[in-house]
Amino acid sequence: MQLPAMAFAQALLALPETLAANSGLSAAAAAQTLKTLQAQQNCPYLGIDCMQLGTHDMREQEVWEPLASKRQQILLATQVVKMILKIDDVICANEE
């Protein structure tokens, strides 16, 4: 069960990496810095700041994202992946 959870966590890390890359930052470095600072400061509100280029407290920047919205996005993304995997299983079964 650990491997799927780790893969899911890695997939979620693509969000800040993409945001950092689109802002002109190093995606890997920004994501690693974000994870490290969140762990050290025990602050889940740290995020990638596209305007000042770095990691800042999103509450201070007045960036808000409702939990219900984020939960729904993750739920829908998970359902899409499950559907794709089911389709892939059907195609593989037909090829044999």
Phi and psi restraints in degrees (range 20) as a CNS / XPLOR table:
assign (resid 1 and name C) (resid 2 and name N)
       (resid 2 and name CA) (resid 2 and name C) 1.0 -69.3 20.0 2
assign (resid 2 and name N) (resid 2 and name CA)
       (resid 2 and name C) (resid 3 and name N) 1.0 -38.2 20.0 2
assign (resid 2 and name C) (resid 3 and name N)
       (resid 3 and name CA) (resid 3 and name C) 1.0 -62.9 20.0 2
assign (resid 3 and name N) (resid 3 and name CA)
       (resid 3 and name C) (resid 4 and name N) 1.0 -46.4 20.0 2
assign (resid 3 and name C) (resid 4 and name N)
       (resid 4 and name CA) (resid 4 and name C) 1.0 -62.4 20.0 2
assign (resid 4 and name N) (resid 4 and name CA)
       (resid 4 and name C) (resid 5 and name N) 1.0 -38.3 20.0 2
assign (resid 4 and name C) (resid 5 and name N)
       (resid 5 and name CA) (resid 5 and name C) 1.0 -65.6 20.0 2
assign (resid 5 and name N) (resid 5 and name CA)
       (resid 5 and name C) (resid 6 and name N) 1.0 -39.4 20.0 2
assign (resid 5 and name C) (resid 6 and name N)
       (resid 6 and name CA) (resid 6 and name C) 1.0 -67.0 20.0 2
assign (resid 6 and name N) (resid 6 and name CA)
       (resid 6 and name C) (resid 7 and name N) 1.0 -39.3 20.0 2
assign (resid 6 and name C) (resid 7 and name N)
       (resid 7 and name CA) (resid 7 and name C) 1.0 -65.9 20.0 2
assign (resid 7 and name N) (resid 7 and name CA)
       (resid 7 and name C) (resid 8 and name N) 1.0 -39.4 20.0 2
assign (resid 7 and name C) (resid 8 and name N)
       (resid 8 and name CA) (resid 8 and name C) 1.0 -65.1 20.0 2
assign (resid 8 and name N) (resid 8 and name CA)
       (resid 8 and name C) (resid 9 and name N) 1.0 -42.8 20.0 2
assign (resid 8 and name C) (resid 9 and name N)
       (resid 9 and name CA) (resid 9 and name C) 1.0 -62.7 20.0 2
assign (resid 9 and name N) (resid 9 and name CA)
       (resid 9 and name C) (resid 10 and name N) 1.0 -39.8 20.0 2
assign (resid 9 and name C) (resid 10 and name N)
       (resid 10 and name CA) (resid 10 and name C) 1.0 -64.7 20.0 2
assign (resid 10 and name N) (resid 10 and name CA)
       (resid 10 and name C) (resid 11 and name N) 1.0 -38.1 20.0 2
assign (resid 10 and name C) (resid 11 and name N)
       (resid 11 and name CA) (resid 11 and name C) 1.0 -65.6 20.0 2
assign (resid 11 and name N) (resid 11 and name CA)
       (resid 11 and name C) (resid 12 and name N) 1.0 -38.6 20.0 2
assign (resid 11 and name C) (resid 12 and name N)
       (resid 12 and name CA) (resid 12 and name C) 1.0 -66.3 20.0 2
assign (resid 12 and name N) (resid 12 and name CA)
       (resid 12 and name C) (resid 13 and name N) 1.0 -27.2 20.0 2
assign (resid 12 and name C) (resid 13 and name N)
       (resid 13 and name CA) (resid 13 and name C) 1.0 -69.4 20.0 2
assign (resid 13 and name N) (resid 13 and name CA)
       (resid 13 and name C) (resid 14 and name N) 1.0 -15.9 20.0 2
assign (resid 13 and name C) (resid 14 and name N)
       (resid 14 and name CA) (resid 14 and name C) 1.0 -64.6 20.0 2
assign (resid 14 and name N) (resid 14 and name CA)
       (resid 14 and name C) (resid 15 and name N) 1.0 -26.1 20.0 2
assign (resid 14 and name C) (resid 15 and name N)
       (resid 15 and name CA) (resid 15 and name C) 1.0 -63.0 20.0 2
assign (resid 15 and name N) (resid 15 and name CA)
       (resid 15 and name C) (resid 16 and name N) 1.0 -56.7 20.0 2
assign (resid 15 and name C) (resid 16 and name N)
       (resid 16 and name CA) (resid 16 and name C) 1.0 -67.9 20.0 2
assign (resid 16 and name N) (resid 16 and name CA)
       (resid 16 and name C) (resid 17 and name N) 1.0 -30.0 20.0 2
assign (resid 16 and name C) (resid 17 and name N)
       (resid 17 and name CA) (resid 17 and name C) 1.0 -64.2 20.0 2
assign (resid 17 and name N) (resid 17 and name CA)
       (resid 17 and name C) (resid 18 and name N) 1.0 -43.4 20.0 2
assign (resid 17 and name C) (resid 18 and name N)
       (resid 18 and name CA) (resid 18 and name C) 1.0 -66.0 20.0 2
assign (resid 18 and name N) (resid 18 and name CA)
       (resid 18 and name C) (resid 19 and name N) 1.0 -42.0 20.0 2
assign (resid 18 and name C) (resid 19 and name N)
       (resid 19 and name CA) (resid 19 and name C) 1.0 -61.0 20.0 2
assign (resid 19 and name N) (resid 19 and name CA)
       (resid 19 and name C) (resid 20 and name N) 1.0 -43.4 20.0 2
assign (resid 19 and name C) (resid 20 and name N)
       (resid 20 and name CA) (resid 20 and name C) 1.0 -64.8 20.0 2
assign (resid 20 and name N) (resid 20 and name CA)
       (resid 20 and name C) (resid 21 and name N) 1.0 -45.0 20.0 2
assign (resid 20 and name C) (resid 21 and name N)
       (resid 21 and name CA) (resid 21 and name C) 1.0 -62.5 20.0 2
assign (resid 21 and name N) (resid 21 and name CA)
       (resid 21 and name C) (resid 22 and name N) 1.0 -41.2 20.0 2
assign (resid 21 and name C) (resid 22 and name N)
       (resid 22 and name CA) (resid 22 and name C) 1.0 -69.0 20.0 2
assign (resid 22 and name N) (resid 22 and name CA)
       (resid 22 and name C) (resid 23 and name N) 1.0 -17.8 20.0 2
assign (resid 22 and name C) (resid 23 and name N)
       (resid 23 and name CA) (resid 23 and name C) 1.0 -93.0 20.0 2
assign (resid 23 and name N) (resid 23 and name CA)
       (resid 23 and name C) (resid 24 and name N) 1.0 -1.5 20.0 2
assign (resid 23 and name C) (resid 24 and name N)
       (resid 24 and name CA) (resid 24 and name C) 1.0 90.0 20.0 2
assign (resid 24 and name N) (resid 24 and name CA)
       (resid 24 and name C) (resid 25 and name N) 1.0 9.5 20.0 2
assign (resid 24 and name C) (resid 25 and name N)
       (resid 25 and name CA) (resid 25 and name C) 1.0 -93.9 20.0 2
assign (resid 25 and name N) (resid 25 and name CA)
       (resid 25 and name C) (resid 26 and name N) 1.0 162.6 20.0 2
assign (resid 25 and name C) (resid 26 and name N)
       (resid 26 and name CA) (resid 26 and name C) 1.0 -72.0 20.0 2
assign (resid 26 and name N) (resid 26 and name CA)
       (resid 26 and name C) (resid 27 and name N) 1.0 119.7 20.0 2
assign (resid 26 and name C) (resid 27 and name N)
       (resid 27 and name CA) (resid 27 and name C) 1.0 -61.0 20.0 2
assign (resid 27 and name N) (resid 27 and name CA)
       (resid 27 and name C) (resid 28 and name N) 1.0 -48.4 20.0 2
assign (resid 27 and name C) (resid 28 and name N)
       (resid 28 and name CA) (resid 28 and name C) 1.0 -66.2 20.0 2
assign (resid 28 and name N) (resid 28 and name CA)
       (resid 28 and name C) (resid 29 and name N) 1.0 -44.0 20.0 2
assign (resid 28 and name C) (resid 29 and name N)
       (resid 29 and name CA) (resid 29 and name C) 1.0 -65.7 20.0 2
assign (resid 29 and name N) (resid 29 and name CA)
       (resid 29 and name C) (resid 30 and name N) 1.0 -42.4 20.0 2
assign (resid 29 and name C) (resid 30 and name N)
       (resid 30 and name CA) (resid 30 and name C) 1.0 -65.0 20.0 2
assign (resid 30 and name N) (resid 30 and name CA)
       (resid 30 and name C) (resid 31 and name N) 1.0 -42.5 20.0 2
assign (resid 30 and name C) (resid 31 and name N)
       (resid 31 and name CA) (resid 31 and name C) 1.0 -65.6 20.0 2
assign (resid 31 and name N) (resid 31 and name CA)
       (resid 31 and name C) (resid 32 and name N) 1.0 -41.7 20.0 2
assign (resid 31 and name C) (resid 32 and name N)
       (resid 32 and name CA) (resid 32 and name C) 1.0 -65.6 20.0 2
assign (resid 32 and name N) (resid 32 and name CA)
       (resid 32 and name C) (resid 33 and name N) 1.0 -42.5 20.0 2
assign (resid 32 and name C) (resid 33 and name N)
       (resid 33 and name CA) (resid 33 and name C) 1.0 -61.4 20.0 2
assign (resid 33 and name N) (resid 33 and name CA)
       (resid 33 and name C) (resid 34 and name N) 1.0 -42.9 20.0 2
assign (resid 33 and name C) (resid 34 and name N)
       (resid 34 and name CA) (resid 34 and name C) 1.0 -61.1 20.0 2
assign (resid 34 and name N) (resid 34 and name CA)
       (resid 34 and name C) (resid 35 and name N) 1.0 -47.7 20.0 2
assign (resid 34 and name C) (resid 35 and name N)
       (resid 35 and name CA) (resid 35 and name C) 1.0 -61.5 20.0 2
assign (resid 35 and name N) (resid 35 and name CA)
       (resid 35 and name C) (resid 36 and name N) 1.0 -42.9 20.0 2
assign (resid 35 and name C) (resid 36 and name N)
       (resid 36 and name CA) (resid 36 and name C) 1.0 -64.4 20.0 2
assign (resid 36 and name N) (resid 36 and name CA)
       (resid 36 and name C) (resid 37 and name N) 1.0 -47.8 20.0 2
assign (resid 36 and name C) (resid 37 and name N)
       (resid 37 and name CA) (resid 37 and name C) 1.0 -65.0 20.0 2
assign (resid 37 and name N) (resid 37 and name CA)
       (resid 37 and name C) (resid 38 and name N) 1.0 -38.8 20.0 2
assign (resid 37 and name C) (resid 38 and name N)
       (resid 38 and name CA) (resid 38 and name C) 1.0 -62.4 20.0 2
assign (resid 38 and name N) (resid 38 and name CA)
       (resid 38 and name C) (resid 39 and name N) 1.0 -39.8 20.0 2
assign (resid 38 and name C) (resid 39 and name N)
       (resid 39 and name CA) (resid 39 and name C) 1.0 -70.8 20.0 2
assign (resid 39 and name N) (resid 39 and name CA)
       (resid 39 and name C) (resid 40 and name N) 1.0 -44.2 20.0 2
assign (resid 39 and name C) (resid 40 and name N)
       (resid 40 and name CA) (resid 40 and name C) 1.0 -66.0 20.0 2
assign (resid 40 and name N) (resid 40 and name CA)
       (resid 40 and name C) (resid 41 and name N) 1.0 -44.5 20.0 2
assign (resid 40 and name C) (resid 41 and name N)
       (resid 41 and name CA) (resid 41 and name C) 1.0 -91.3 20.0 2
assign (resid 41 and name N) (resid 41 and name CA)
       (resid 41 and name C) (resid 42 and name N) 1.0 -5.9 20.0 2
assign (resid 41 and name C) (resid 42 and name N)
       (resid 42 and name CA) (resid 42 and name C) 1.0 50.6 20.0 2
assign (resid 42 and name N) (resid 42 and name CA)
       (resid 42 and name C) (resid 43 and name N) 1.0 46.9 20.0 2
assign (resid 42 and name C) (resid 43 and name N)
       (resid 43 and name CA) (resid 43 and name C) 1.0 -125.6 20.0 2
assign (resid 43 and name N) (resid 43 and name CA)
       (resid 43 and name C) (resid 44 and name N) 1.0 105.9 20.0 2
assign (resid 43 and name C) (resid 44 and name N)
       (resid 44 and name CA) (resid 44 and name C) 1.0 -75.0 20.0 2
assign (resid 44 and name N) (resid 44 and name CA)
       (resid 44 and name C) (resid 45 and name N) 1.0 -4.2 20.0 2
assign (resid 44 and name C) (resid 45 and name N)
       (resid 45 and name CA) (resid 45 and name C) 1.0 -90.4 20.0 2
assign (resid 45 and name N) (resid 45 and name CA)
       (resid 45 and name C) (resid 46 and name N) 1.0 -1.6 20.0 2
assign (resid 45 and name C) (resid 46 and name N)
       (resid 46 and name CA) (resid 46 and name C) 1.0 -71.6 20.0 2
assign (resid 46 and name N) (resid 46 and name CA)
       (resid 46 and name C) (resid 47 and name N) 1.0 142.3 20.0 2
assign (resid 46 and name C) (resid 47 and name N)
       (resid 47 and name CA) (resid 47 and name C) 1.0 -155.7 20.0 2
assign (resid 47 and name N) (resid 47 and name CA)
       (resid 47 and name C) (resid 48 and name N) 1.0 178.1 20.0 2
assign (resid 47 and name C) (resid 48 and name N)
       (resid 48 and name CA) (resid 48 and name C) 1.0 -79.5 20.0 2
assign (resid 48 and name N) (resid 48 and name CA)
       (resid 48 and name C) (resid 49 and name N) 1.0 122.7 20.0 2
assign (resid 48 and name C) (resid 49 and name N)
       (resid 49 and name CA) (resid 49 and name C) 1.0 -99.2 20.0 2
assign (resid 49 and name N) (resid 49 and name CA)
       (resid 49 and name C) (resid 50 and name N) 1.0 109.7 20.0 2
assign (resid 49 and name C) (resid 50 and name N)
       (resid 50 and name CA) (resid 50 and name C) 1.0 -74.7 20.0 2
assign (resid 50 and name N) (resid 50 and name CA)
       (resid 50 and name C) (resid 51 and name N) 1.0 -24.4 20.0 2
assign (resid 50 and name C) (resid 51 and name N)
       (resid 51 and name CA) (resid 51 and name C) 1.0 -83.2 20.0 2
assign (resid 51 and name N) (resid 51 and name CA)
       (resid 51 and name C) (resid 52 and name N) 1.0 -46.1 20.0 2
assign (resid 51 and name C) (resid 52 and name N)
       (resid 52 and name CA) (resid 52 and name C) 1.0 -97.5 20.0 2
assign (resid 52 and name N) (resid 52 and name CA)
       (resid 52 and name C) (resid 53 and name N) 1.0 2.8 20.0 2
assign (resid 52 and name C) (resid 53 and name N)
       (resid 53 and name CA) (resid 53 and name C) 1.0 52.1 20.0 2
assign (resid 53 and name N) (resid 53 and name CA)
       (resid 53 and name C) (resid 54 and name N) 1.0 82.4 20.0 2
assign (resid 53 and name C) (resid 54 and name N)
       (resid 54 and name CA) (resid 54 and name C) 1.0 167.8 20.0 2
assign (resid 54 and name N) (resid 54 and name CA)
       (resid 54 and name C) (resid 55 and name N) 1.0 -163.0 20.0 2
assign (resid 54 and name C) (resid 55 and name N)
       (resid 55 and name CA) (resid 55 and name C) 1.0 -108.6 20.0 2
assign (resid 55 and name N) (resid 55 and name CA)
       (resid 55 and name C) (resid 56 and name N) 1.0 122.3 20.0 2
assign (resid 55 and name C) (resid 56 and name N)
       (resid 56 and name CA) (resid 56 and name C) 1.0 -139.1 20.0 2
assign (resid 56 and name N) (resid 56 and name CA)
       (resid 56 and name C) (resid 57 and name N) 1.0 164.7 20.0 2
assign (resid 56 and name C) (resid 57 and name N)
       (resid 57 and name CA) (resid 57 and name C) 1.0 -72.3 20.0 2
assign (resid 57 and name N) (resid 57 and name CA)
       (resid 57 and name C) (resid 58 and name N) 1.0 117.7 20.0 2
assign (resid 57 and name C) (resid 58 and name N)
       (resid 58 and name CA) (resid 58 and name C) 1.0 -69.2 20.0 2
assign (resid 58 and name N) (resid 58 and name CA)
       (resid 58 and name C) (resid 59 and name N) 1.0 -23.1 20.0 2
assign (resid 58 and name C) (resid 59 and name N)
       (resid 59 and name CA) (resid 59 and name C) 1.0 -65.2 20.0 2
assign (resid 59 and name N) (resid 59 and name CA)
       (resid 59 and name C) (resid 60 and name N) 1.0 -41.1 20.0 2
assign (resid 59 and name C) (resid 60 and name N)
       (resid 60 and name CA) (resid 60 and name C) 1.0 -66.6 20.0 2
assign (resid 60 and name N) (resid 60 and name CA)
       (resid 60 and name C) (resid 61 and name N) 1.0 -30.2 20.0 2
assign (resid 60 and name C) (resid 61 and name N)
       (resid 61 and name CA) (resid 61 and name C) 1.0 -84.3 20.0 2
assign (resid 61 and name N) (resid 61 and name CA)
       (resid 61 and name C) (resid 62 and name N) 1.0 -3.0 20.0 2
assign (resid 61 and name C) (resid 62 and name N)
       (resid 62 and name CA) (resid 62 and name C) 1.0 59.1 20.0 2
assign (resid 62 and name N) (resid 62 and name CA)
       (resid 62 and name C) (resid 63 and name N) 1.0 42.2 20.0 2
assign (resid 62 and name C) (resid 63 and name N)
       (resid 63 and name CA) (resid 63 and name C) 1.0 -101.4 20.0 2
assign (resid 63 and name N) (resid 63 and name CA)
       (resid 63 and name C) (resid 64 and name N) 1.0 118.7 20.0 2
assign (resid 63 and name C) (resid 64 and name N)
       (resid 64 and name CA) (resid 64 and name C) 1.0 -123.7 20.0 2
assign (resid 64 and name N) (resid 64 and name CA)
       (resid 64 and name C) (resid 65 and name N) 1.0 137.4 20.0 2
assign (resid 64 and name C) (resid 65 and name N)
       (resid 65 and name CA) (resid 65 and name C) 1.0 -136.5 20.0 2
assign (resid 65 and name N) (resid 65 and name CA)
       (resid 65 and name C) (resid 66 and name N) 1.0 115.0 20.0 2
assign (resid 65 and name C) (resid 66 and name N)
       (resid 66 and name CA) (resid 66 and name C) 1.0 -62.0 20.0 2
assign (resid 66 and name N) (resid 66 and name CA)
       (resid 66 and name C) (resid 67 and name N) 1.0 141.1 20.0 2
assign (resid 66 and name C) (resid 67 and name N)
       (resid 67 and name CA) (resid 67 and name C) 1.0 -59.2 20.0 2
assign (resid 67 and name N) (resid 67 and name CA)
       (resid 67 and name C) (resid 68 and name N) 1.0 -40.9 20.0 2
assign (resid 67 and name C) (resid 68 and name N)
       (resid 68 and name CA) (resid 68 and name C) 1.0 -60.4 20.0 2
assign (resid 68 and name N) (resid 68 and name CA)
       (resid 68 and name C) (resid 69 and name N) 1.0 -39.7 20.0 2
assign (resid 68 and name C) (resid 69 and name N)
       (resid 69 and name CA) (resid 69 and name C) 1.0 -65.8 20.0 2
assign (resid 69 and name N) (resid 69 and name CA)
       (resid 69 and name C) (resid 70 and name N) 1.0 -47.9 20.0 2
assign (resid 69 and name C) (resid 70 and name N)
       (resid 70 and name CA) (resid 70 and name C) 1.0 -63.4 20.0 2
assign (resid 70 and name N) (resid 70 and name CA)
       (resid 70 and name C) (resid 71 and name N) 1.0 -42.7 20.0 2
assign (resid 70 and name C) (resid 71 and name N)
       (resid 71 and name CA) (resid 71 and name C) 1.0 -60.2 20.0 2
assign (resid 71 and name N) (resid 71 and name CA)
       (resid 71 and name C) (resid 72 and name N) 1.0 -43.8 20.0 2
assign (resid 71 and name C) (resid 72 and name N)
       (resid 72 and name CA) (resid 72 and name C) 1.0 -65.5 20.0 2
assign (resid 72 and name N) (resid 72 and name CA)
       (resid 72 and name C) (resid 73 and name N) 1.0 -39.7 20.0 2
assign (resid 72 and name C) (resid 73 and name N)
       (resid 73 and name CA) (resid 73 and name C) 1.0 -61.9 20.0 2
assign (resid 73 and name N) (resid 73 and name CA)
       (resid 73 and name C) (resid 74 and name N) 1.0 -45.1 20.0 2
assign (resid 73 and name C) (resid 74 and name N)
       (resid 74 and name CA) (resid 74 and name C) 1.0 -67.6 20.0 2
assign (resid 74 and name N) (resid 74 and name CA)
       (resid 74 and name C) (resid 75 and name N) 1.0 -40.4 20.0 2
assign (resid 74 and name C) (resid 75 and name N)
       (resid 75 and name CA) (resid 75 and name C) 1.0 -61.2 20.0 2
assign (resid 75 and name N) (resid 75 and name CA)
       (resid 75 and name C) (resid 76 and name N) 1.0 -46.8 20.0 2
assign (resid 75 and name C) (resid 76 and name N)
       (resid 76 and name CA) (resid 76 and name C) 1.0 -64.7 20.0 2
assign (resid 76 and name N) (resid 76 and name CA)
       (resid 76 and name C) (resid 77 and name N) 1.0 -41.0 20.0 2
assign (resid 76 and name C) (resid 77 and name N)
       (resid 77 and name CA) (resid 77 and name C) 1.0 -62.9 20.0 2
assign (resid 77 and name N) (resid 77 and name CA)
       (resid 77 and name C) (resid 78 and name N) 1.0 -40.4 20.0 2
assign (resid 77 and name C) (resid 78 and name N)
       (resid 78 and name CA) (resid 78 and name C) 1.0 -65.3 20.0 2
assign (resid 78 and name N) (resid 78 and name CA)
       (resid 78 and name C) (resid 79 and name N) 1.0 -41.2 20.0 2
assign (resid 78 and name C) (resid 79 and name N)
       (resid 79 and name CA) (resid 79 and name C) 1.0 -64.6 20.0 2
assign (resid 79 and name N) (resid 79 and name CA)
       (resid 79 and name C) (resid 80 and name N) 1.0 -38.4 20.0 2
assign (resid 79 and name C) (resid 80 and name N)
       (resid 80 and name CA) (resid 80 and name C) 1.0 -63.4 20.0 2
assign (resid 80 and name N) (resid 80 and name CA)
       (resid 80 and name C) (resid 81 and name N) 1.0 -44.0 20.0 2
assign (resid 80 and name C) (resid 81 and name N)
       (resid 81 and name CA) (resid 81 and name C) 1.0 -62.8 20.0 2
assign (resid 81 and name N) (resid 81 and name CA)
       (resid 81 and name C) (resid 82 and name N) 1.0 -42.1 20.0 2
assign (resid 81 and name C) (resid 82 and name N)
       (resid 82 and name CA) (resid 82 and name C) 1.0 -62.4 20.0 2
assign (resid 82 and name N) (resid 82 and name CA)
       (resid 82 and name C) (resid 83 and name N) 1.0 -40.0 20.0 2
assign (resid 82 and name C) (resid 83 and name N)
       (resid 83 and name CA) (resid 83 and name C) 1.0 -65.2 20.0 2
assign (resid 83 and name N) (resid 83 and name CA)
       (resid 83 and name C) (resid 84 and name N) 1.0 -42.1 20.0 2
assign (resid 83 and name C) (resid 84 and name N)
       (resid 84 and name CA) (resid 84 and name C) 1.0 -62.7 20.0 2
assign (resid 84 and name N) (resid 84 and name CA)
       (resid 84 and name C) (resid 85 and name N) 1.0 -42.0 20.0 2
assign (resid 84 and name C) (resid 85 and name N)
       (resid 85 and name CA) (resid 85 and name C) 1.0 -64.5 20.0 2
assign (resid 85 and name N) (resid 85 and name CA)
       (resid 85 and name C) (resid 86 and name N) 1.0 -38.1 20.0 2
assign (resid 85 and name C) (resid 86 and name N)
       (resid 86 and name CA) (resid 86 and name C) 1.0 -65.0 20.0 2
assign (resid 86 and name N) (resid 86 and name CA)
       (resid 86 and name C) (resid 87 and name N) 1.0 -42.9 20.0 2
assign (resid 86 and name C) (resid 87 and name N)
       (resid 87 and name CA) (resid 87 and name C) 1.0 -62.1 20.0 2
assign (resid 87 and name N) (resid 87 and name CA)
       (resid 87 and name C) (resid 88 and name N) 1.0 -42.4 20.0 2
assign (resid 87 and name C) (resid 88 and name N)
       (resid 88 and name CA) (resid 88 and name C) 1.0 -62.2 20.0 2
assign (resid 88 and name N) (resid 88 and name CA)
       (resid 88 and name C) (resid 89 and name N) 1.0 -40.2 20.0 2
assign (resid 88 and name C) (resid 89 and name N)
       (resid 89 and name CA) (resid 89 and name C) 1.0 -62.5 20.0 2
assign (resid 89 and name N) (resid 89 and name CA)
       (resid 89 and name C) (resid 90 and name N) 1.0 -40.8 20.0 2
assign (resid 89 and name C) (resid 90 and name N)
       (resid 90 and name CA) (resid 90 and name C) 1.0 -65.7 20.0 2
assign (resid 90 and name N) (resid 90 and name CA)
       (resid 90 and name C) (resid 91 and name N) 1.0 -44.5 20.0 2
assign (resid 90 and name C) (resid 91 and name N)
       (resid 91 and name CA) (resid 91 and name C) 1.0 -63.6 20.0 2
assign (resid 91 and name N) (resid 91 and name CA)
       (resid 91 and name C) (resid 92 and name N) 1.0 -43.6 20.0 2
assign (resid 91 and name C) (resid 92 and name N)
       (resid 92 and name CA) (resid 92 and name C) 1.0 -63.8 20.0 2
assign (resid 92 and name N) (resid 92 and name CA)
       (resid 92 and name C) (resid 93 and name N) 1.0 -38.4 20.0 2
assign (resid 92 and name C) (resid 93 and name N)
       (resid 93 and name CA) (resid 93 and name C) 1.0 -66.6 20.0 2
assign (resid 93 and name N) (resid 93 and name CA)
       (resid 93 and name C) (resid 94 and name N) 1.0 -36.5 20.0 2
assign (resid 93 and name C) (resid 94 and name N)
       (resid 94 and name CA) (resid 94 and name C) 1.0 -71.8 20.0 2
assign (resid 94 and name N) (resid 94 and name CA)
       (resid 94 and name C) (resid 95 and name N) 1.0 -28.7 20.0 2
assign (resid 94 and name C) (resid 95 and name N)
       (resid 95 and name CA) (resid 95 and name C) 1.0 -72.6 20.0 2
assign (resid 95 and name N) (resid 95 and name CA)
       (resid 95 and name C) (resid 96 and name N) 1.0 -26.4 20.0 2
